[in-house]
Structures are given as structure tokens and as C-alpha cells.
Amino acid sequence: MAVANLIFRFVKMTKADGGDMEKKGAIAALGALAQETRLDLFRLLVTEGPAGLPAGVIAERLGVLPASLSFHLQQLVRAGLITQRRLSRQLIYSAEYGAMNALLAYLTENCCGRGTAYMPACNPVDAFKGDADEALSCACEC
């Protein structure tokens, strides 16, 4: 239910704003991803699944200084592309799959000129059941 609410919030289109909310959300997300470190960071978190990673592990894997990483993490949190939660003394960051799917749906609206929306079905809960090393599977149809 939380993912459905997030998708609804991200792609919400009201008659009053003529779609500006949807466009502004897409611009914010794309702007956050339009930087090499943040793009690498987001892709890393997508591959890790819902469990996410502690900030220290992310810094090690990307070879980024902690102060710089903190700035990039906050940019992605503000754009709604990742979430942050506290686990004991660590901050754990995870990709927000609902926002990712909503962004893809917005970008591919009326895909191939057929008047149909491309609806990615990236569901990390199903992909990460069982083996933790299992790759994220997406069943995307156009």
C-alpha cells in the first residue's frame, strides 16, 4: 500500500495545475540523477534491494569521501528516489522503487505512440525473496 501511495503522489496530475506537479516531480528526480556520483549511488542502491546499505559501505564501494557522500545522499532523498532509516547507530539508505517506477512510467507515457503507458513492474520484494545475491528482476512490457 505504501508503494501505491508513493506512486500516486509522484505522478499525481490535477486539473488545476495542468500536469505541472507530475512534470516537477520528474524534473526533480532527473536533476538529482544528472550527476555521476548520484547516478552511481542510485544504481548501487537499486541492485541492493529493499535492505539497502549503510552510508559507510556506500562510501567504500563508490570511493567517495563521507562528507561528499552525505551531500549526494540528501539530494536523492529530497528528490524522493531513496529513503533513509536509522538502524542502531547507522543510517541505512534504500532505493525507492515506487518513485523509480513512477518516473519510468512518466517518461514513457504514450510509449511508441500507441497511447499506452509503459508500466515497469520492478518489484524488489519478489526478486529478493530467498537468495540475497539474486539480481533484481523487472518484468517490463511495452
C-alpha positions in Angstrom: 0.0 0.0 0.0 2.9 2.4 0.8 4.3 1.9 -2.7 1.0 2.6 -4.3 0.6 5.9 -2.3 4.1 6.9 -3.3 3.5 6.3 -7.0 0.2 8.2 -6.7 1.9 11.1 -5.0 4.7 11.2 -7.6 2.6 11.0 -10.7 -0.5 12.9 -9.4 -2.0 15.1 -12.0 -4.6 17.6 -11.1 -6.8 19.5 -13.4 -5.8 22.8 -11.7 -2.1 22.6 -12.4 -2.4 21.0 -15.9 0.2 18.3 -15.1 2.8 20.6 -13.6 3.1 18.5 -10.4 3.9 15.4 -12.4 6.4 17.4 -14.5 8.0 19.0 -11.4 8.5 15.6 -9.8 10.1 14.2 -12.9 12.4 17.2 -13.2 13.5 16.9 -9.6 14.2 13.2 -10.0 16.1 13.7 -13.2 18.0 16.6 -11.8 19.1 14.6 -8.9 20.3 11.8 -11.2 22.1 14.2 -13.6 25.4 13.9 -11.7 27.8 11.0 -11.9 28.2 10.2 -8.2 24.5 10.3 -7.6 23.7 8.2 -10.6 26.2 5.6 -9.5 24.9 5.8 -5.9 21.3 5.3 -7.1 22.2 2.3 -9.3 24.1 0.7 -6.4 21.1 1.0 -4.1 18.8 -0.4 -6.8 20.9 -3.5 -7.0 21.0 -3.9 -3.2 17.2 -4.3 -2.9 15.0 -3.2 0.0 17.6 -3.9 2.7 19.7 -1.1 1.4 23.2 -0.2 2.6 24.8 1.7 5.5 26.4 5.1 4.5 29.8 3.8 5.3 29.5 0.8 2.9 28.3 3.1 0.2 31.2 5.4 0.7 33.7 2.5 0.4 32.1 0.9 -2.6 31.9 4.2 -4.5 35.2 5.6 -3.3 33.6 8.8 -2.1 34.5 10.8 1.0 31.9 10.7 3.7 31.2 14.5 3.6 30.7 14.4 -0.1 28.6 11.3 0.1 26.3 12.9 2.7 25.5 15.8 0.3 24.7 13.4 -2.6 22.5 11.2 -0.4 20.5 14.2 0.7 19.9 15.3 -2.9 18.5 11.8 -3.7 16.4 11.8 -0.5 14.9 15.2 -1.4 14.1 14.0 -4.9 12.2 11.0 -3.4 14.5 8.5 -5.1 15.9 6.9 -1.9 14.9 6.6 1.7 16.9 6.8 4.9 16.3 4.9 8.1 18.2 4.5 11.3 19.3 1.1 12.5 21.0 1.4 15.8 23.8 4.0 15.1 23.9 3.5 11.4 21.9 5.3 8.7 20.7 2.8 6.1 19.8 4.0 2.6 17.5 2.2 0.1 16.2 2.8 -3.4 12.6 4.0 -3.5 11.4 1.6 -6.2 7.9 3.1 -6.4 9.4 6.5 -7.3 11.7 4.8 -9.8 8.8 3.0 -11.5 6.7 6.2 -11.4 9.5 8.2 -13.1 9.8 5.5 -15.8 6.0 5.5 -16.3 6.0 9.3 -16.7 8.9 9.2 -19.2 7.4 6.5 -21.3 3.8 7.7 -21.2 2.2 7.0 -24.6 5.1 4.7 -25.4 5.7 4.1 -29.1 2.9 6.5 -30.0 0.3 3.9 -29.1 -1.5 5.8 -26.4 -0.4 3.3 -23.8 1.8 3.8 -20.8 4.9 1.7 -20.3 4.4 0.2 -16.8 7.5 -1.3 -15.4 7.0 -4.0 -12.8 10.2 -3.8 -10.8 9.2 -5.5 -7.6 12.2 -5.9 -5.3 10.2 -7.8 -2.7 9.6 -10.7 -5.1 13.1 -10.5 -6.6 14.9 -10.6 -3.2 12.9 -13.5 -1.6 15.3 -16.3 -1.0 18.8 -15.7 -2.2 20.2 -12.4 -1.1 22.6 -12.4 -4.1 19.7 -12.7 -6.6 19.6 -9.9 -9.1 16.7 -7.6 -9.2 14.2 -8.8 -11.8 12.0 -6.5 -13.8 9.2 -7.7 -16.0 8.7 -4.7 -18.2 6.4 -4.7 -21.2 5.7 -2.1 -23.8 
